[in-house]
Amino acid sequence: MYQGRSTLIGKIALWVVILIAVSWAIFPFYWAIVTSFKQPGVIMTTPSLVPWLQFTPTLANWNDEFTQRWPEISRALSNSLIVSTGATAIAITLGTMAGYGLARFRFRRWKNKDMTMWFLSQRFLPPMATAIPFFLVMKFLNLLDTQLALILVNATFTMPFAVLTLRDVFKELPKEMEESAWVDGASHFQAFFRIALPLAAPAIAAAAVICFAFSWNEFLFALILTYRNAQPITVVIAGVEHTQGVQFWFVATRLLIAILPPALLALTAQRYIVRGLTFGAVKG
């Protein structure tokens, strides 16, 4: 009886922890949804979270966004989509080949371990430490306020993640399949494209979705390297500031609009993400 009671208490405690974690994760989205339907006066005066009981919902904020401010928002969404897609394409293309090379070959002058640590160090490097050098480089190349500048910067900071992730994925693939292709006369490139690449496709898709999310959410370099034409949605969201303070109702509406593209991408590639992130976790 004592063991059954302790098991029941453990399950209850587990569910309590899960509910707290889920509530913590969902609350910002709930706040954004509720705030987007509030009058500005209600937001600034009385804290309220329950519609129809504590406040009367309104579509005024959404009407303003889609009538008066939609050209600016649509241009920002287009910039974010182009920048994120371009940066992801570069990061995944180079990261896949670099990850395969580190997994399958042994280098002498620069050892595999040293190169892996160098890629890993890029994930620990504070982006602010490179903000001024990137600004000077883009200014010299006349790329300030261009989508290409953001593509190159985002690809630089997302590629190490792709390299490290895909390196481990290719190491988990059985090398014997590629060796069989070599015996049949295939080159290293043919074995890579016809054997290794299709087997690692789920993991590549998962890495691409995560790199896309990283690029979509990037704010620091977007703020520094752009000022009008190439501003992504993150800068536009941060720009809703008035002389009287932050316009939280517009922050909420633009936040919900900005969430849609990466959320739809994640839902579309959900099964690839699950397979890719669990690749090699279970060995039979």
C-alpha positions as CSV (number, residue, x, y, z in Angstrom):
1,M,0.0,0.0,0.0
2,Y,2.8,2.4,0.9
3,Q,4.5,1.7,-2.5
4,G,1.2,2.3,-4.4
5,R,0.7,5.6,-2.5
6,S,4.2,6.8,-3.2
7,T,3.7,5.9,-6.9
8,L,0.4,7.9,-7.0
9,I,2.1,10.9,-5.3
10,G,5.0,10.7,-7.8
11,K,2.5,10.8,-10.8
12,I,0.6,13.7,-9.3
13,A,3.9,15.6,-8.7
14,L,5.0,14.8,-12.3
15,W,1.7,16.1,-13.7
16,V,1.9,19.3,-11.6
17,V,5.4,19.9,-13.0
18,I,4.3,19.3,-16.5
19,L,1.3,21.7,-16.1
20,I,3.5,24.4,-14.7
21,A,6.0,24.0,-17.5
22,V,3.3,24.0,-20.2
23,S,1.6,27.1,-18.6
24,W,4.9,28.9,-18.5
25,A,5.5,28.2,-22.2
26,I,2.0,29.0,-23.4
27,F,1.4,32.1,-21.3
28,P,3.3,34.5,-23.6
29,F,1.2,33.4,-26.6
30,Y,-2.0,33.8,-24.6
31,W,-0.9,37.2,-23.5
32,A,-0.2,38.2,-27.1
33,I,-3.6,37.0,-28.3
34,V,-5.5,38.7,-25.4
35,T,-3.5,41.9,-25.7
36,S,-4.1,42.1,-29.5
37,F,-7.9,42.4,-28.8
38,K,-7.7,45.1,-26.1
39,Q,-8.2,48.8,-26.3
40,P,-5.1,50.8,-25.6
41,G,-6.7,52.4,-22.6
42,V,-7.5,49.0,-21.1
43,I,-3.9,47.8,-21.5
44,M,-2.5,50.9,-19.8
45,T,-4.9,51.0,-16.9
46,T,-6.2,47.7,-15.7
47,P,-4.5,44.3,-15.8
48,S,-7.0,41.9,-17.4
49,L,-6.6,38.4,-19.0
50,V,-10.1,37.1,-19.3
51,P,-12.1,38.5,-22.3
52,W,-15.7,39.4,-22.0
53,L,-15.4,39.2,-18.2
54,Q,-12.6,41.8,-17.6
55,F,-12.7,43.6,-20.9
56,T,-14.6,43.8,-24.2
57,P,-12.6,42.4,-27.1
58,T,-12.1,44.6,-30.2
59,L,-10.7,44.2,-33.7
60,A,-9.5,47.8,-33.9
61,N,-5.8,46.8,-33.5
62,W,-6.0,44.2,-36.3
63,N,-7.8,46.6,-38.6
64,D,-5.1,49.2,-38.1
65,E,-2.4,46.7,-38.9
66,F,-4.0,45.4,-42.1
67,T,-5.2,48.8,-43.4
68,Q,-2.7,51.4,-42.4
69,R,0.5,49.5,-41.6
70,W,0.3,46.4,-43.8
71,P,2.7,47.7,-46.5
72,E,5.5,48.0,-43.9
73,I,4.6,44.7,-42.2
74,S,4.4,42.8,-45.5
75,R,7.7,44.2,-46.7
76,A,9.3,43.1,-43.3
77,L,7.8,39.7,-43.6
78,S,9.2,39.4,-47.1
79,N,12.6,40.4,-46.0
80,S,12.6,37.9,-43.1
81,L,11.5,35.1,-45.4
82,I,14.1,35.9,-48.0
83,V,16.9,36.3,-45.4
84,S,15.9,33.2,-43.5
85,T,15.6,31.0,-46.6
86,G,18.9,32.2,-48.1
87,A,20.8,31.9,-44.8
88,T,19.4,28.4,-44.2
89,A,20.2,27.3,-47.8
90,I,23.8,28.4,-47.4
91,A,24.2,27.0,-43.8
92,I,22.7,23.6,-44.7
93,T,24.5,23.2,-48.0
94,L,28.0,24.0,-46.5
95,G,27.1,22.4,-43.2
96,T,26.1,19.1,-44.7
97,M,29.3,18.8,-46.7
98,A,31.5,20.0,-43.8
99,G,29.7,17.6,-41.4
100,Y,30.2,14.7,-43.8
101,G,33.9,15.5,-44.3
102,L,34.5,15.6,-40.5
103,A,32.6,12.4,-40.0
104,R,34.2,10.4,-42.8
105,F,37.8,11.7,-43.3
106,R,40.8,12.2,-41.0
107,F,42.8,15.4,-41.6
108,R,46.4,15.8,-40.5
109,R,47.4,19.5,-40.6
110,W,44.2,20.7,-39.0
111,K,42.9,17.7,-37.0
112,N,39.2,16.9,-36.9
113,K,39.0,17.6,-33.2
114,D,40.5,21.0,-33.6
115,M,38.1,21.9,-36.4
116,T,35.1,20.6,-34.5
117,M,36.1,22.7,-31.5
118,W,36.5,25.8,-33.8
119,F,33.0,25.3,-35.1
120,L,31.8,24.8,-31.5
121,S,33.5,28.0,-30.4
122,Q,31.4,29.9,-32.9
123,R,28.3,29.0,-30.9
124,F,29.8,30.4,-27.7
125,L,31.0,33.6,-29.4
126,P,28.9,36.6,-28.3
127,P,27.4,38.1,-31.5
128,M,28.0,41.6,-30.2
129,A,31.7,41.0,-30.3
130,T,31.5,40.8,-34.1
131,A,28.9,43.5,-34.7
132,I,31.3,46.3,-35.5
133,P,33.6,44.2,-37.7
134,F,30.6,43.0,-39.7
135,F,29.3,46.6,-40.0
136,L,32.6,47.8,-41.3
137,V,32.9,44.9,-43.8
138,M,29.3,45.4,-45.1
139,K,30.0,49.2,-45.4
140,F,33.2,48.5,-47.4
141,L,31.3,46.1,-49.7
142,N,28.4,48.6,-50.0
143,L,25.9,46.0,-48.6
144,L,24.4,48.0,-45.7
145,D,20.6,47.8,-45.6
146,T,20.5,44.9,-48.1
147,Q,19.1,41.4,-47.7
148,L,22.4,39.9,-48.9
149,A,24.2,41.3,-45.8
150,L,21.7,39.7,-43.4
151,I,21.9,36.4,-45.4
152,L,25.7,36.2,-45.1
153,V,25.7,37.1,-41.4
154,N,22.9,34.7,-40.4
155,A,24.5,31.9,-42.5
156,T,27.8,32.6,-40.6
157,F,26.2,32.1,-37.2
158,T,23.8,29.2,-38.1
159,M,26.3,27.1,-40.1
160,P,28.2,25.8,-37.0
161,F,25.0,24.3,-35.6
162,A,24.4,22.5,-38.9
163,V,28.0,21.3,-39.1
164,L,28.0,19.9,-35.6
165,T,24.6,18.3,-35.8
166,L,25.1,16.7,-39.2
167,R,28.6,15.5,-38.3
168,D,27.1,13.4,-35.5
169,V,24.4,12.2,-37.9
170,F,26.8,11.0,-40.6
171,K,28.9,9.3,-37.9
172,E,25.9,7.2,-37.0
173,L,25.4,6.0,-40.6
174,P,26.9,2.6,-41.4
175,K,30.1,3.3,-43.4
176,E,29.8,-0.2,-45.0
177,M,27.0,1.0,-47.3
178,E,29.3,3.7,-48.8
179,E,32.2,1.2,-49.0
180,S,30.0,-1.1,-51.0
181,A,29.3,1.7,-53.4
182,W,33.1,2.4,-53.7
183,V,33.7,-1.2,-54.5
184,D,31.1,-0.9,-57.3
185,G,33.0,1.9,-58.8
186,A,31.3,5.0,-57.2
187,S,33.4,8.0,-56.2
188,H,33.2,9.7,-52.8
189,F,30.9,12.3,-54.2
190,Q,28.6,9.7,-55.7
191,A,28.5,7.7,-52.5
192,F,27.7,10.9,-50.6
193,F,24.9,12.1,-52.9
194,R,23.3,8.6,-53.5
195,I,23.9,6.9,-50.2
196,A,24.6,9.2,-47.3
197,L,22.5,12.2,-48.3
198,P,19.2,10.3,-48.7
199,L,19.7,8.4,-45.4
200,A,20.4,11.7,-43.5
201,A,17.6,13.6,-45.1
202,P,15.3,13.7,-42.0
203,A,18.2,15.1,-39.9
204,I,19.0,17.6,-42.6
205,A,15.4,18.7,-42.7
206,A,15.4,19.1,-38.9
207,A,18.6,21.1,-38.9
208,A,17.1,23.3,-41.7
209,V,14.0,24.1,-39.7
210,I,16.1,25.1,-36.7
211,C,18.5,27.2,-38.7
212,F,15.5,28.9,-40.3
213,A,14.1,29.7,-36.9
214,F,17.4,31.1,-35.7
215,S,17.6,33.4,-38.7
216,W,14.0,34.4,-38.5
217,N,14.4,35.4,-34.8
218,E,17.7,37.3,-35.3
219,F,17.5,40.9,-34.1
220,L,20.9,42.3,-33.3
221,F,22.5,42.3,-36.7
222,A,19.2,43.2,-38.4
223,L,19.1,46.3,-36.2
224,I,22.7,47.3,-36.9
225,L,23.0,46.5,-40.6
226,T,19.6,47.7,-41.8
227,Y,17.7,51.0,-41.5
228,R,14.8,51.0,-44.0
229,N,14.7,48.7,-47.1
230,A,15.9,45.4,-45.6
231,Q,14.4,45.6,-42.1
232,P,13.0,42.2,-41.1
233,I,10.0,41.6,-38.9
234,T,11.9,41.5,-35.7
235,V,13.1,45.1,-36.1
236,V,9.6,46.2,-37.1
237,I,8.1,44.6,-34.0
238,A,10.7,46.4,-31.8
239,G,9.9,49.7,-33.5
240,V,6.4,50.1,-32.1
241,E,7.4,52.8,-29.7
242,H,5.5,56.0,-29.2
243,T,6.3,59.2,-27.3
244,Q,4.0,57.9,-24.5
245,G,5.8,54.5,-24.4
246,V,5.6,51.1,-26.0
247,Q,2.5,50.3,-28.0
248,F,1.9,46.8,-26.6
249,W,-1.2,46.2,-28.6
250,F,0.7,46.5,-31.9
251,V,3.6,44.4,-30.4
252,A,1.0,41.7,-29.8
253,T,-0.5,41.8,-33.2
254,R,2.8,41.9,-35.1
255,L,4.2,39.1,-32.8
256,L,1.3,36.8,-33.8
257,I,1.7,37.6,-37.4
258,A,5.5,36.9,-37.2
259,I,4.9,33.6,-35.5
260,L,2.8,32.1,-38.4
261,P,5.5,31.4,-41.0
262,P,8.0,29.4,-38.8
263,A,5.1,27.7,-37.0
264,L,3.6,26.5,-40.3
265,L,7.0,25.4,-41.4
266,A,7.5,23.4,-38.2
267,L,4.1,21.8,-38.5
268,T,4.7,20.9,-42.1
269,A,8.1,19.3,-41.3
270,Q,7.1,17.9,-37.9
271,R,7.7,14.3,-38.8
272,Y,11.1,15.0,-40.3
273,I,12.0,17.0,-37.2
274,V,11.1,14.2,-34.8
275,R,13.0,11.6,-37.0
276,G,16.0,13.9,-37.4
277,L,16.3,14.9,-33.7
278,T,16.0,11.3,-32.6
279,F,18.4,10.0,-35.3
280,G,20.7,7.4,-33.9
281,A,19.2,7.6,-30.4
282,V,17.9,4.0,-30.5
283,K,20.2,1.3,-31.6
284,G,19.0,-2.2,-32.2
